[in-house]
Amino acid sequence: MQVLFEDVLPLIILHTMVAVALVFLLRTLARRFPEEHFLNYWGWAWAAYAGYLLFGGASVQLSRLRLLSEALALASMLPGFVQAPLVMLGADLARHPIAATKRRGHWTIAFAVALALLVFFLSMLQSGDRIPLRMAPRQVLAGMAFFYCAAAFHQRAKSKGSRSALVLTSACAAYGIVYLFEAAAIALMVQTPRLQPLLFLIYVDLVCQFAIAAGMILLLDDEYQLQHRRLSESEEQLRQAQKMEAVGQLAGGVAHDFNNLLTLIRGHAEALGASACLVDQQQRHLEEINRTSEQASALIRQLLAFSRKQVLQPKVLQLNSVVGQIAPMLQRLVGEQVELEIVADPQPGRVKADRSQMEQVLMNLAVNSRDAMPKGGRLSIRTENVEIRPDQPTLQGDVQPPVGHYVLLQVRDTGVGMDRSTQAHIFEPFFTTKEPTKGTGLGLATVYGIVKQSGGWIGVESELGRGTTFRIYLPQVEELVDAVETAEPIAASSPPLSGGATILLVEDEKGIRELAGKFLTNNGYTVLAAGNGAEALDLAEHYPRPVDLLVTDMVMPKLGGKELVRQLTQSIPRMKVLFISGYSKQGGRDTGLEEASGYLPKPFSMEQLVRKVREVLDRPS
């Protein structure tokens, strides 16, 4: 056997050179792709393989020096057996966390070392040729290790959809088969020494190593290209989000100023309408002013929703309940030509959102779907508990949600669909593909703003002629569902309710402050008016009686409404609060109001203000 190995010594040297070249290749790739930790382990594995060949060849060459030859044989067996666990640990990193692999690494390497020592000392008891007994177990162990690698990279190919990983899978499986054949050939050579089968397997061994090197390069290049595409998509989505944020800031500021102007217009029109000396023509003009103000108010609410500056009143709810209650209205909205299908998760998760805003989202999406199906079709609304994983595909139209548990609200239609260029702009305000008289271009922009302010994410998938699917992800919460409050509506014709309470009115817009103060005073209230939070604190401190009700704007110079409430309730704990605002500077999910507070959105009429004041004062403390 030893004579045969002397004949294949040049091939052993060639194997050693290839192994060293693979070590350098793996180390270079590890520096280029630091996130691919398996490259480091495989670099050490091929270094161990090179040591196995180097010391093994030296042991055969120095066989006449028995003691030195045996020492070199042991030095060869130790890295030779350690190569297998290093290869397995490297492959393991393709599907397990690195911490878990490190914990397993110590005992697997220790096991390989112990096995090498056991085989070495057992071979010392052999009186004849010891080389087959030492090599065959090592080849079997290495073969099993590469079968394990094939399974690991096959799983990686399935999870990441990488075809190049399948190339590496095939190369590892072939290398494992070659190792097992080599073990069998070495064992059979004890009985019938034949060089040709071993030479053939050594050549195939070299081919398999080159195939593994090529598979690694293809795999890393494929995944690098995939990461590059995903990064480009993420950068584009980030730029889109920043553009939407900038437009939203502008829209929010404009909406805030228009809310104040509309409140003044409605208030003065209401005061003028109370006059008994108006003729019919003048009365009709007033009605037209009020109607136009209502239309402008609806437009402002859409702008605030898009800009994420509206004041929310979030509650813990189940989307199944929201969808179920609004389904009859949606059916009337889309018409009889459209089949409405509701698919609800039997065990829905809970989310924290403003119920009325979620209803607005559903109505806007339903209208969008209806317009996309002029000849009829199917509108499907689905709720489902989902988990976002790190390898989840990115959302078209939004950045990827963080890993976690969400409730999915999916709205799908069978309409005309959209091309990619249209999808890139659908959430922008005033962008529309409809005729000028049939849409403002704020429907989907409003949906986007509500979802983002509610802490969610929205994506769209569509193809021309294949319909459109909107997916909204809202984070699940562990809190219990809030009880639904159903307030009895007040008849519009009922007279305003008067009172004698002391009201601290804080509003930075002088016209609104004077007009509201006059109406409240005319209804029997004592009104202390302040232009900002600091002035309100001074008035409350020096007024001889406690304030019964604070009516305050939320966004004011010097001191905002929420901070004013926090400071005043420390000195007047029984004081009630009514916020009058349609805009919040913070945006996001922190714009919700405390449960104990009342809220009247701008623009409002003076009669609405007086009724809301009475309602808040009549609430139990």
C-alpha positions as CSV (number, residue, x, y, z in Angstrom):
1,M,0.0,0.0,0.0
2,Q,2.8,2.4,0.9
3,V,4.4,1.7,-2.6
4,L,1.2,2.7,-4.3
5,F,1.0,5.9,-2.3
6,E,4.5,6.8,-3.4
7,D,3.3,6.5,-7.0
8,V,0.4,9.0,-6.4
9,L,2.6,11.4,-4.5
10,P,2.6,14.0,-7.4
11,L,-1.2,14.0,-7.2
12,I,-1.1,14.5,-3.4
13,I,1.2,17.5,-3.9
14,L,-1.3,18.8,-6.6
15,H,-4.2,18.3,-4.1
16,T,-2.2,20.2,-1.5
17,M,-1.7,23.1,-3.8
18,V,-5.4,23.2,-4.8
19,A,-6.3,23.1,-1.1
20,V,-4.0,26.0,-0.3
21,A,-5.4,28.0,-3.3
22,L,-9.0,27.3,-1.9
23,V,-7.9,28.6,1.5
24,F,-6.8,31.9,-0.1
25,L,-10.0,32.1,-2.1
26,L,-12.2,31.5,0.9
27,R,-10.3,34.1,3.0
28,T,-10.6,36.6,0.2
29,L,-14.4,35.9,-0.2
30,A,-14.8,36.1,3.6
31,R,-13.3,39.7,3.6
32,R,-15.5,40.6,0.7
33,F,-18.7,39.1,2.2
34,P,-18.3,39.5,6.0
35,E,-21.9,38.5,6.6
36,E,-21.3,35.0,5.1
37,H,-19.7,33.5,8.2
38,F,-19.5,30.0,6.7
39,L,-16.6,31.2,4.6
40,N,-14.4,31.5,7.6
41,Y,-15.1,28.0,8.8
42,W,-14.6,26.6,5.3
43,G,-11.3,28.4,5.0
44,W,-10.1,26.7,8.2
45,A,-11.5,23.4,6.9
46,W,-9.5,23.5,3.7
47,A,-6.4,24.6,5.7
48,A,-6.9,21.5,7.8
49,Y,-7.2,19.4,4.6
50,A,-4.0,20.9,3.3
51,G,-2.3,20.0,6.6
52,Y,-3.7,16.5,6.3
53,L,-2.2,16.0,2.9
54,L,1.1,17.7,3.7
55,F,1.8,15.7,6.9
56,G,0.4,12.5,5.4
57,G,2.7,12.8,2.4
58,A,5.7,13.5,4.6
59,S,4.8,10.5,6.8
60,V,4.8,8.2,3.7
61,Q,8.1,9.6,2.5
62,L,9.8,9.2,5.8
63,S,8.5,5.7,6.5
64,R,12.0,4.4,7.2
65,L,12.2,6.7,10.2
66,R,9.5,4.9,12.2
67,L,9.1,7.2,15.2
68,L,9.1,10.4,13.0
69,S,6.8,8.8,10.5
70,E,4.3,7.9,13.2
71,A,4.4,11.4,14.7
72,L,3.8,12.9,11.2
73,A,0.9,10.4,10.7
74,L,-0.7,11.6,13.9
75,A,-0.1,15.2,12.9
76,S,-1.9,14.3,9.6
77,M,-4.9,12.5,11.1
78,L,-5.8,15.3,13.6
79,P,-6.5,18.0,11.0
80,G,-7.8,15.4,8.6
81,F,-10.6,14.4,11.0
82,V,-11.2,18.0,12.2
83,Q,-11.9,19.1,8.6
84,A,-15.3,17.3,8.7
85,P,-16.8,19.2,11.7
86,L,-15.4,22.5,10.4
87,V,-17.2,21.9,7.1
88,M,-20.4,21.0,8.9
89,L,-20.2,24.0,11.2
90,G,-19.7,26.3,8.2
91,A,-22.7,24.9,6.4
92,D,-24.7,25.1,9.6
93,L,-24.3,28.9,9.5
94,A,-26.4,29.0,6.4
95,R,-29.5,28.2,8.5
96,H,-28.7,28.7,12.2
97,P,-27.6,31.7,14.3
98,I,-23.9,32.1,14.7
99,A,-24.1,31.9,18.5
100,A,-25.7,28.4,18.4
101,T,-23.1,27.3,15.9
102,K,-20.3,28.5,18.2
103,R,-21.8,26.5,21.1
104,R,-21.9,23.4,19.0
105,G,-18.4,24.0,17.5
106,H,-16.4,23.1,20.7
107,W,-17.8,19.6,21.3
108,T,-18.0,18.6,17.6
109,I,-14.3,19.5,17.1
110,A,-13.4,17.7,20.3
111,F,-15.3,14.7,19.2
112,A,-13.4,14.6,15.9
113,V,-10.0,14.9,17.7
114,A,-11.0,12.1,20.0
115,L,-12.0,9.9,17.1
116,A,-8.7,10.6,15.3
117,L,-6.7,9.6,18.4
118,L,-8.9,6.5,18.8
119,V,-8.3,5.4,15.2
120,F,-4.6,6.2,15.5
121,F,-4.1,4.1,18.6
122,L,-6.2,1.2,17.2
123,S,-4.0,1.3,14.0
124,M,-0.9,0.9,16.2
125,L,-2.2,-2.5,17.2
126,Q,-2.3,-3.5,13.5
127,S,0.8,-5.5,12.6
128,G,0.5,-5.0,8.8
129,D,-0.2,-1.9,6.7
130,R,-1.7,0.8,8.9
131,I,-2.5,3.4,6.2
132,P,-5.9,2.0,5.1
133,L,-7.1,1.7,8.7
134,R,-6.2,5.4,9.2
135,M,-7.5,6.8,6.0
136,A,-10.8,4.9,5.4
137,P,-12.6,6.2,8.6
138,R,-11.5,9.7,7.8
139,Q,-12.9,9.5,4.2
140,V,-16.2,8.2,5.5
141,L,-16.5,11.0,8.1
142,A,-15.6,13.6,5.4
143,G,-18.2,12.1,3.0
144,M,-21.0,12.3,5.6
145,A,-19.9,15.9,6.4
146,F,-20.4,16.9,2.7
147,F,-23.8,15.2,2.6
148,Y,-24.7,17.4,5.6
149,C,-23.5,20.4,3.6
150,A,-25.6,19.5,0.6
151,A,-28.7,19.3,2.9
152,A,-27.9,22.7,4.5
153,F,-27.4,24.5,1.1
154,H,-30.5,22.8,-0.3
155,Q,-32.5,24.4,2.6
156,R,-30.8,27.7,1.9
157,A,-31.8,27.5,-1.8
158,K,-35.4,26.9,-0.9
159,S,-35.6,29.7,1.7
160,K,-33.8,32.3,-0.4
161,G,-34.9,31.1,-3.9
162,S,-31.2,31.0,-5.0
163,R,-30.5,28.7,-8.0
164,S,-26.8,29.1,-7.4
165,A,-27.2,27.5,-4.0
166,L,-28.4,24.4,-5.9
167,V,-25.1,24.3,-7.8
168,L,-23.2,24.2,-4.5
169,T,-25.7,21.6,-3.2
170,S,-24.9,19.3,-6.1
171,A,-21.2,19.8,-5.8
172,C,-21.2,19.0,-2.1
173,A,-23.4,15.9,-2.6
174,A,-21.0,14.7,-5.4
175,Y,-18.0,15.3,-3.2
176,G,-19.6,13.2,-0.4
177,I,-20.1,10.3,-2.8
178,V,-16.5,10.5,-4.0
179,Y,-15.3,10.4,-0.4
180,L,-17.3,7.3,0.3
181,F,-16.0,5.6,-2.9
182,E,-12.5,6.5,-1.9
183,A,-13.0,4.9,1.5
184,A,-14.2,1.7,-0.2
185,A,-11.3,1.7,-2.7
186,I,-8.8,2.2,0.1
187,A,-10.3,-0.6,2.1
188,L,-10.3,-3.0,-0.9
189,M,-6.7,-2.2,-1.7
190,V,-5.6,-4.1,1.4
191,Q,-6.8,-7.3,-0.4
192,T,-6.1,-6.5,-4.1
193,P,-3.8,-3.4,-4.5
194,R,-5.0,-1.7,-7.7
195,L,-3.9,1.9,-8.5
196,Q,-6.3,2.7,-11.4
197,P,-9.6,3.1,-9.3
198,L,-7.8,5.2,-6.7
199,L,-6.3,7.5,-9.4
200,F,-9.7,8.0,-11.1
201,L,-11.2,8.9,-7.7
202,I,-8.4,11.3,-7.0
203,Y,-9.0,13.1,-10.3
204,V,-12.7,13.2,-9.6
205,D,-11.9,14.6,-6.1
206,L,-10.1,17.5,-7.8
207,V,-13.0,18.2,-10.1
208,C,-15.4,18.2,-7.1
209,Q,-13.2,20.8,-5.3
210,F,-13.2,23.0,-8.4
211,A,-17.0,22.6,-8.6
212,I,-17.4,23.6,-5.0
213,A,-15.2,26.7,-5.5
214,A,-17.3,27.6,-8.6
215,G,-20.6,27.0,-6.7
216,M,-19.5,29.3,-3.9
217,I,-18.6,32.1,-6.3
218,L,-21.9,31.7,-8.2
219,L,-23.8,31.6,-4.9
220,L,-22.2,34.8,-3.5
221,D,-22.5,36.6,-6.8
222,D,-26.2,35.7,-7.1
223,E,-27.0,36.8,-3.6
224,Y,-24.9,39.9,-3.9
225,Q,-27.0,40.9,-7.0
226,L,-30.2,40.1,-5.1
227,Q,-29.1,42.3,-2.1
228,H,-28.1,45.0,-4.5
229,R,-31.5,45.0,-6.1
230,R,-33.2,45.0,-2.7
231,L,-31.0,47.9,-1.6
232,S,-31.8,49.9,-4.7
233,E,-35.6,49.3,-4.1
234,S,-35.2,50.3,-0.4
235,E,-33.4,53.5,-1.4
236,E,-36.1,54.3,-3.9
237,Q,-38.8,53.7,-1.3
238,L,-36.9,55.8,1.2
239,R,-36.7,58.7,-1.3
240,Q,-40.4,58.3,-2.0
241,A,-41.2,58.3,1.7
242,Q,-39.1,61.5,2.2
243,K,-40.9,63.2,-0.7
244,M,-44.3,62.2,0.8
245,E,-43.2,63.5,4.2
246,A,-42.1,66.9,2.7
247,V,-45.4,67.3,0.8
248,G,-47.2,66.2,4.0
249,Q,-45.6,68.9,6.1
250,L,-46.7,71.5,3.5
251,A,-50.2,70.1,3.3
252,G,-50.5,70.0,7.1
253,G,-49.4,73.6,7.5
254,V,-51.9,74.8,4.8
255,A,-54.7,72.7,6.4
256,H,-54.1,74.2,9.8
257,D,-54.4,77.8,8.5
258,F,-57.5,76.9,6.4
259,N,-59.2,75.3,9.4
260,N,-59.0,78.6,11.3
261,L,-60.3,80.6,8.4
262,L,-63.2,78.1,7.8
263,T,-64.1,78.3,11.5
264,L,-64.3,82.1,11.3
265,I,-66.3,81.9,8.0
266,R,-68.8,79.4,9.5
267,G,-69.0,81.3,12.8
268,H,-69.8,84.7,11.2
269,A,-72.2,83.1,8.7
270,E,-74.0,81.5,11.7
271,A,-74.1,84.8,13.5
272,L,-75.5,86.5,10.4
273,G,-78.0,83.8,10.0
274,A,-79.4,84.4,13.4
275,S,-80.5,87.8,12.4
276,A,-84.3,88.1,11.7
277,C,-84.0,90.8,9.1
278,L,-82.6,88.7,6.3
279,V,-84.5,88.5,3.0
280,D,-84.8,85.2,1.1
281,Q,-82.1,86.0,-1.4
282,Q,-79.6,86.7,1.5
283,Q,-80.7,83.5,3.2
284,R,-79.9,81.5,0.1
285,H,-76.4,83.1,-0.1
286,L,-75.8,82.2,3.5
287,E,-76.8,78.6,2.8
288,E,-74.4,78.5,-0.1
289,I,-71.6,79.8,2.1
290,N,-72.3,77.1,4.6
291,R,-72.5,74.4,2.0
292,T,-69.2,75.5,0.4
293,S,-67.6,75.6,3.9
294,E,-68.6,72.0,4.5
295,Q,-67.0,70.9,1.2
296,A,-63.8,72.8,2.0
297,S,-63.8,71.1,5.5
298,A,-64.0,67.7,3.9
299,L,-61.0,68.6,1.6
300,I,-59.0,69.8,4.6
301,R,-59.7,66.6,6.5
302,Q,-58.2,64.7,3.6
303,L,-55.2,66.9,3.6
304,L,-54.7,66.4,7.3
305,A,-55.1,62.6,6.9
306,F,-52.5,62.5,4.2
307,S,-50.0,64.7,6.1
308,R,-50.5,62.6,9.3
309,K,-51.3,65.7,11.3
310,Q,-54.9,64.9,12.2
311,V,-55.9,64.3,15.8
312,L,-56.7,60.6,16.3
313,Q,-58.7,58.9,19.0
314,P,-57.2,55.4,18.9
315,K,-58.8,52.5,20.7
316,V,-58.0,48.8,20.9
317,L,-60.2,47.0,18.3
318,Q,-60.6,44.0,16.1
319,L,-60.6,44.7,12.4
320,N,-63.2,42.0,11.9
321,S,-65.6,44.1,13.8
322,V,-64.8,47.2,11.7
323,V,-65.2,45.3,8.4
324,G,-68.4,43.6,9.5
325,Q,-70.1,46.8,10.6
326,I,-69.2,48.8,7.5
327,A,-69.8,45.9,5.0
328,P,-73.5,46.9,4.2
329,M,-72.4,50.5,3.5
330,L,-69.6,49.2,1.3
331,Q,-72.0,47.1,-0.7
332,R,-74.2,50.1,-1.4
333,L,-71.1,52.1,-2.2
334,V,-69.7,49.7,-4.9
335,G,-73.1,48.9,-6.3
336,E,-74.9,45.7,-7.3
337,Q,-72.5,45.0,-10.2
338,V,-69.6,44.3,-7.8
339,E,-69.7,41.2,-5.7
340,L,-68.4,41.9,-2.1
341,E,-66.6,39.1,-0.4
342,I,-65.5,39.2,3.2
343,V,-62.9,36.7,4.5
344,A,-62.3,37.2,8.2
345,D,-59.7,35.5,10.4
346,P,-61.5,33.3,12.9
347,Q,-59.1,34.3,15.7
348,P,-58.2,37.9,14.8
349,G,-55.5,39.8,16.6
350,R,-56.1,43.2,18.1
351,V,-54.8,46.6,16.9
352,K,-54.8,50.1,18.2
353,A,-56.4,52.5,15.8
354,D,-59.1,55.1,15.3
355,R,-62.2,53.2,14.2
356,S,-63.6,56.0,12.1
357,Q,-60.3,56.4,10.3
358,M,-60.2,52.6,9.5
359,E,-63.7,52.9,8.1
360,Q,-62.4,55.8,6.0
361,V,-59.6,53.6,4.7
362,L,-62.0,50.9,3.7
363,M,-64.4,53.3,2.0
364,N,-61.6,55.0,0.0
365,L,-60.2,51.6,-1.1
366,A,-63.7,50.4,-2.0
367,V,-64.3,53.5,-4.1
368,N,-61.0,53.0,-5.8
369,S,-61.8,49.4,-6.6
370,R,-65.3,50.3,-7.9
371,D,-63.9,52.8,-10.3
372,A,-61.4,50.2,-11.6
373,M,-64.3,47.8,-12.3
374,P,-66.8,49.8,-14.5
375,K,-68.3,46.5,-15.8
376,G,-68.5,44.9,-12.5
377,G,-66.3,42.3,-10.8
378,R,-65.3,41.1,-7.3
379,L,-64.1,43.1,-4.3
380,S,-62.5,40.9,-1.6
381,I,-61.7,42.2,1.9
382,R,-59.6,39.8,4.0
383,T,-58.3,40.0,7.6
384,E,-55.5,37.7,8.8
385,N,-52.9,37.4,11.5
386,V,-49.4,37.4,9.9
387,E,-45.8,37.4,11.0
388,I,-43.2,39.4,9.2
389,R,-39.9,37.6,8.8
390,P,-36.4,39.0,7.8
391,D,-36.6,37.3,4.4
392,Q,-40.0,38.7,3.6
393,P,-40.3,40.4,0.1
394,T,-40.4,44.2,0.3
395,L,-43.7,46.1,0.0
396,Q,-44.3,47.9,-3.3
397,G,-45.1,51.5,-2.2
398,D,-43.7,51.5,1.3
399,V,-40.7,50.5,3.3
400,Q,-40.5,47.0,4.8
401,P,-42.3,46.6,8.2
402,P,-40.0,45.5,11.0
403,V,-40.0,41.8,12.0
404,G,-43.0,41.1,14.3
405,H,-46.7,40.1,14.5
406,Y,-49.3,42.1,12.5
407,V,-52.9,42.0,11.5
408,L,-53.2,42.1,7.7
409,L,-56.1,44.0,6.1
410,Q,-56.1,43.0,2.4
411,V,-58.4,44.6,-0.2
412,R,-58.3,43.0,-3.6
413,D,-60.3,43.7,-6.8
414,T,-60.5,42.2,-10.3
415,G,-60.3,45.5,-12.0
416,V,-58.2,46.9,-14.8
417,G,-55.0,47.0,-12.7
418,M,-52.0,49.4,-13.0
419,D,-48.6,49.5,-14.6
420,R,-45.4,50.0,-12.6
421,S,-45.1,53.7,-13.4
422,T,-48.6,54.3,-12.0
423,Q,-48.0,52.3,-8.9
424,A,-45.0,54.5,-8.1
425,H,-47.2,57.6,-7.7
426,I,-50.6,56.3,-6.5
427,F,-50.1,57.5,-2.9
428,E,-49.0,61.0,-3.9
429,P,-51.6,63.8,-3.3
430,F,-53.6,65.0,-6.3
431,F,-52.3,62.2,-8.5
432,T,-55.1,60.6,-10.3
433,T,-55.8,58.6,-13.5
434,K,-59.5,59.6,-13.5
435,E,-61.1,62.4,-15.4
436,P,-60.7,65.8,-13.8
437,T,-64.3,65.9,-12.7
438,K,-64.3,62.4,-11.2
439,G,-61.6,62.5,-8.6
440,T,-59.5,64.8,-6.5
441,G,-56.5,62.5,-6.3
442,L,-56.6,62.5,-2.5
443,G,-58.3,59.1,-1.8
444,L,-55.3,56.9,-1.7
445,A,-53.1,59.7,-0.3
446,T,-55.6,59.8,2.6
447,V,-55.4,56.1,3.0
448,Y,-51.6,56.2,3.1
449,G,-51.6,59.0,5.7
450,I,-54.1,57.2,8.0
451,V,-52.2,54.0,7.8
452,K,-48.8,55.6,8.6
453,Q,-50.2,57.7,11.4
454,S,-51.7,54.5,12.9
455,G,-48.3,53.0,13.0
456,G,-48.9,50.7,10.0
457,W,-47.5,49.9,6.6
458,I,-49.2,49.7,3.2
459,G,-48.2,48.0,0.0
460,V,-49.8,47.5,-3.4
461,E,-49.5,44.7,-6.1
462,S,-51.0,45.2,-9.5
463,E,-50.8,44.2,-13.1
464,L,-52.6,45.5,-16.1
465,G,-55.7,43.4,-16.7
466,R,-55.2,41.3,-13.5
467,G,-56.6,43.6,-10.8
468,T,-55.0,45.3,-7.7
469,T,-54.3,44.2,-4.2
470,F,-53.7,46.6,-1.3
471,R,-52.1,45.1,1.9
472,I,-52.2,47.0,5.1
473,Y,-50.1,45.8,8.1
474,L,-51.1,47.1,11.6
475,P,-49.0,46.0,14.6
476,Q,-50.8,43.6,17.0
477,V,-51.3,44.7,20.6
478,E,-51.8,42.6,23.7
479,E,-54.4,45.0,25.3
480,L,-58.0,44.0,25.6
481,V,-60.6,45.4,23.2
482,D,-62.1,48.7,24.4
483,A,-65.8,48.9,25.0
484,V,-67.5,50.7,22.0
485,E,-69.1,53.9,23.1
486,T,-72.3,54.8,21.3
487,A,-73.4,58.3,22.1
488,E,-77.0,59.3,21.5
489,P,-77.2,61.8,18.7
490,I,-78.6,65.2,19.5
491,A,-81.3,66.5,17.3
492,A,-80.2,69.4,15.2
493,S,-83.3,71.4,16.0
494,S,-82.9,71.2,19.8
495,P,-82.0,74.6,21.3
496,P,-78.5,75.3,22.6
497,L,-78.0,74.4,26.3
498,S,-76.9,77.3,28.5
499,G,-74.9,77.1,31.7
500,G,-73.2,79.2,34.4
501,A,-69.8,77.5,34.5
502,T,-66.4,79.3,34.2
503,I,-64.6,78.5,31.0
504,L,-61.0,79.2,30.2
505,L,-60.8,79.6,26.4
506,V,-57.3,79.4,25.0
507,E,-56.9,80.0,21.2
508,D,-54.1,81.8,19.4
509,E,-56.3,82.9,16.5
510,K,-57.8,86.2,17.6
511,G,-60.9,86.0,15.4
512,I,-61.9,82.6,16.6
513,R,-61.1,83.5,20.3
514,E,-63.4,86.6,20.2
515,L,-66.2,84.9,18.2
516,A,-66.3,81.8,20.4
517,G,-66.0,83.9,23.6
518,K,-69.0,86.0,22.5
519,F,-71.2,82.9,21.8
520,L,-70.3,81.2,25.1
521,T,-70.9,84.4,27.0
522,N,-74.3,84.8,25.3
523,N,-75.2,81.3,26.5
524,G,-74.6,82.2,30.2
525,Y,-71.0,81.1,30.7
526,T,-68.2,83.1,32.3
527,V,-65.4,83.2,29.8
528,L,-61.7,83.9,30.5
529,A,-59.9,84.2,27.1
530,A,-56.2,83.7,26.5
531,G,-54.1,83.8,23.4
532,N,-51.6,81.2,24.4
533,G,-50.8,78.6,27.1
534,A,-48.6,80.9,29.2
535,E,-51.2,83.6,29.3
536,A,-53.8,81.0,30.3
537,L,-51.7,79.8,33.2
538,D,-51.5,83.4,34.5
539,L,-55.2,83.9,34.1
540,A,-56.1,80.7,36.0
541,E,-53.7,81.5,38.8
542,H,-55.1,84.9,39.5
543,Y,-58.8,84.2,39.0
544,P,-60.5,84.0,42.4
545,R,-62.6,80.9,41.5
546,P,-61.6,77.5,40.0
547,V,-62.0,76.9,36.3
548,D,-64.7,74.4,35.5
549,L,-63.8,73.8,31.9
550,L,-60.6,74.4,29.8
551,V,-61.4,74.8,26.0
552,T,-58.0,74.9,24.3
553,D,-56.4,74.6,20.9
554,M,-53.6,72.0,20.7
555,V,-51.0,73.8,18.6
556,M,-50.1,77.2,20.0
557,P,-47.0,79.4,20.5
558,K,-45.1,79.3,23.8
559,L,-47.1,76.5,25.4
560,G,-49.1,73.8,23.5
561,G,-52.5,72.5,24.6
562,K,-51.4,69.1,26.0
563,E,-48.7,70.7,28.2
564,L,-51.1,73.4,29.3
565,V,-53.6,70.7,30.4
566,R,-50.8,68.8,32.3
567,Q,-49.8,71.9,34.3
568,L,-53.3,73.2,35.0
569,T,-54.7,69.8,36.2
570,Q,-52.0,69.8,38.9
571,S,-53.6,72.8,40.6
572,I,-57.2,72.3,39.4
573,P,-57.6,68.5,39.4
574,R,-61.4,68.5,38.9
575,M,-61.2,70.7,35.8
576,K,-62.6,69.2,32.6
577,V,-61.0,69.6,29.2
578,L,-62.2,70.2,25.6
579,F,-59.7,70.3,22.8
580,I,-60.6,72.3,19.7
581,S,-58.2,71.5,16.9
582,G,-57.9,69.7,13.6
583,Y,-54.1,69.6,13.5
584,S,-51.2,68.2,15.6
585,K,-47.5,69.0,15.1
586,Q,-46.2,65.7,16.3
587,G,-47.9,63.4,13.7
588,G,-47.7,59.7,14.2
589,R,-49.4,57.6,16.9
590,D,-48.8,60.1,19.7
591,T,-51.5,62.4,18.5
592,G,-54.3,60.6,20.3
593,L,-56.2,62.3,23.1
594,E,-56.7,61.1,26.7
595,E,-60.0,59.3,27.3
596,A,-61.2,61.9,29.8
597,S,-60.9,64.7,27.3
598,G,-63.5,66.0,24.9
599,Y,-62.6,66.8,21.3
600,L,-64.2,69.1,18.7
601,P,-62.4,69.1,15.3
602,K,-62.0,72.4,13.4
603,P,-63.7,73.8,11.5
604,F,-66.8,73.8,13.7
605,S,-69.9,76.0,14.0
606,M,-70.6,78.0,17.1
607,E,-73.7,75.9,17.9
608,Q,-71.5,72.8,17.8
609,L,-69.1,74.4,20.2
610,V,-71.8,75.3,22.7
611,R,-73.3,71.8,22.6
612,K,-69.9,70.1,23.0
613,V,-69.2,72.4,25.9
614,R,-72.4,71.4,27.6
615,E,-71.7,67.7,26.8
616,V,-68.3,67.7,28.4
617,L,-69.5,69.7,31.5
618,D,-72.3,67.1,32.0
619,R,-69.9,64.2,32.0
620,P,-69.3,62.6,35.5
621,S,-66.0,63.6,37.0
